[in-house]
Amino acid sequence: MESTVMARGQTAIPVAIHRRYNIKPKTKLEWMDDGHTITVLLIPADPMKTLKGRFKNKDLLVALLKSREEERKRG
């Protein structure tokens, strides 16, 4: 799939990608440049919720959730 960069540096997300990943207005994307390639990553609205259930090591998940709660308390 390809898209074209417009004069103001903007580009459109191909429809197939847009639909598959349910990309809506205000969805955040991370652009990563390793010097050879550019990768675009979808940033979920709640990254921790996305990770929940994906860890075989439940201790790591508990530690991450605890860390997130502490960060919220700090502001």
PyMOL commands that set and color helices and strands:
alter all, ss='L'
color gray80, all
select helices_A, chain A and resi 15-20+47-51+58-74
alter helices_A, ss='H'
color red, helices_A
select strands_A, chain A and resi 28-33+38-43
alter strands_A, ss='S'
color yellow, strands_A
deselect
rebuild
show_as cartoon
